[in-house]
Every structure is written in C-alpha cells, then in structure tokens.
Amino acid sequence: MENISMTTSERQVMRVIWAYPHSRSQEIIMRLENDFSWKPATIKTLLNRLKRKSLISMEKIDGKFYYNSLISEEEQLAVERQRLLSGICNTKQGQLLANLVEESRLSQKDISRLIGILEERRATAPEEVSCSCVKGQCRCAHHD
C-alpha cells in the first residue's frame, strides 16, 4: 500500500471531498471556513497540496474548479492504521487498541462486532506477542 502522508488540516479538507464528491472550491471553502476559522486562501493552499500529493483531482468546467478524491476514505484509514501500528512495539498494540475502545463512541452494533472479532482472534492468538523493535527503541525483555 502506498505511503500517503496527510496533515490534520488536509484530512479536514478530504473529509468534505469524501462527503461531497465533485465539489466546487467555493463549496469546500463554505463548508470549512467558519468551523475552522480558515481564510479561503488557506483552504485553496490545502487543496493545492492535496493535488500535488495526487490525493485529489481538479477539473475546470466553465471557469469553476471541481475536486474529487483519488483515494477512498477507507484506503486512507488503512494507510493511517498501518502507519500507527508499525510505529509502536508489537507488545503495546493491545494496550493501544484497548485505549481506543475506551475512548471511542461505540454503538451496540459496534460493540457486538468488536466482541465477535476478538472471540475469533482468541482461538489463534499466541499466549504472548513478541517484540519486533530495533534494539534501543523500547525496553521490552526482548532487548535485555
């Protein structure tokens, strides 16, 4: 999977484009400028950065600019999940997931799905997860 870097501000712009495909720049500006106190020039700069990163396309029709995403929100979330998990010790991933569950707003359906996934995983889960960090990146027993 491609390594796509996106800032928090760029992500806010992408969320509008994902929610409203083929949006004009003025529509994107209207949806963002009040909630984020961003000036139109700031939003246009973010659109240009996203275009340079090949995350969105821009089409000019009758003098108006229209934007579409070149990556789905699901694809971007997968990239971000992989980046997050690959950046921490394997032995700390379970705690990270537990913290995410504790801090997330979850519906009954979400909770049932999580329980189902965990029950499935329990059948093949190792007793203990091994550290895969480079020496000096963590203080696991693996490095003692």
N, C-alpha and C positions, 0 to 999 in steps of 0.2 A: 504494500500500500504506500502511496506517495506521502512524503513528509510535508504536510501543508501547515505552515505557521500562520496563525491568525491572532491578532491582538484582541483584547476585550472590546475595544471600540469597533473594530472591523466586524466582530461577531454580532454586535448590535445591528449594524447595517445589514449583514447577511440574514439575520432573523426576519427583517422586514421583507427582503427579497424572497426568502423561502415562503413566507406567509402570503406575499402578493407578487407572484411571478409577473414578468413583463411590466414592471412598474416604471413610470417616468421618474426622472431625477427629482422633479418638483414634488411628486407624491412621496418619495422616500424622505425628502427633506421635511415635508409637512408632518410625517409620522414620527420623526426623531427630534426635531429642533426644540420643541417645548419640554419634553421629558428629560432631555439630556443637556439642555441649555447650550446646544451646539449651534454655531452660525452655519448658514448654508455653505460657505466656503470650506468649513471643516468637513462637512458631510461629503462634499464633492471631492475633497482630498482623499477621504476614506474610500470612496467609490473608485477613484483612480488607482489607489494602492491595491485594492482587490482585483481590479482589471489587470494590473501589472503582474500580479501573482497568479493570473489565469484562474481565478476563482469565480469571476463573473464575466459575462459578455455584455457589450454595449452595442446597441443598434440605433442609428439615427434615422428617424422617419419624420418627414415634413418638418425638419428643424428641431425635433424633440428627441431627447435621448431616452432610450428604454434599456432596462437592465434585467438580465436573467442570470441565475446561478448556473455554474458549470459543475458544481458538486452538490450532492444532496445533503440535507442536514444529517441524515443517518450516516453517510460516508464521513462527514466531518467529525461527528461524535465518535465514530470508530477510531479515527486518527487521534483524537484527543485522549480517548481511553487508553490506547496503546502507548501514547507518549507518557501519560501519567503512570501507568503500571510499569513501564520499562525503566522509569526513573527512580523507582524505590526498590528496596530489598524485597525479595520474594517472601521473607518471613514477616514483613509488615503489611502485605497486601490484604490479609484477612482483617486486620485491625482497621485499615483504610475503608474497606467495604462496610464493616460494622458501623464506623463513624458516619459514612454516607447514609446508611439506612436510618440511623438515629436522627440525623439532621434533615432528612428529606420528608416532604409532604407526600404521604402514600395513601392511596385508596385501599379499600378492602380487596379489590381485584389485584392491585399491585402486590399487596402482602401475600395473597394466595399464590401468585405467580412466583414470587421470591421463595416461598416455602417449598413449592414444587421443584424449583431449580436446585435448591440446597439439598432436598431429600434425594434427588437423582445423583448429585455430586458426592454425597456421603458414601454411596456404595463403592466408589472407586477412589476416594480421596486417600492420600497417604496419611499415616499417623502424624507425620511432621513434614513441613515444607523445608527444602534445602535452600540455603543462601546461594545466590549466584553473583554476588558483588565482587568487584575487583578489590583486592586487599587494600585496606585503608579507607574504603567507602562506608563501612559500617562496623559495628562492634559485636557481631554475631560470634558464637562459639566456633563457627567455621573458620574464623581468622585467628583464633588463639594459638 
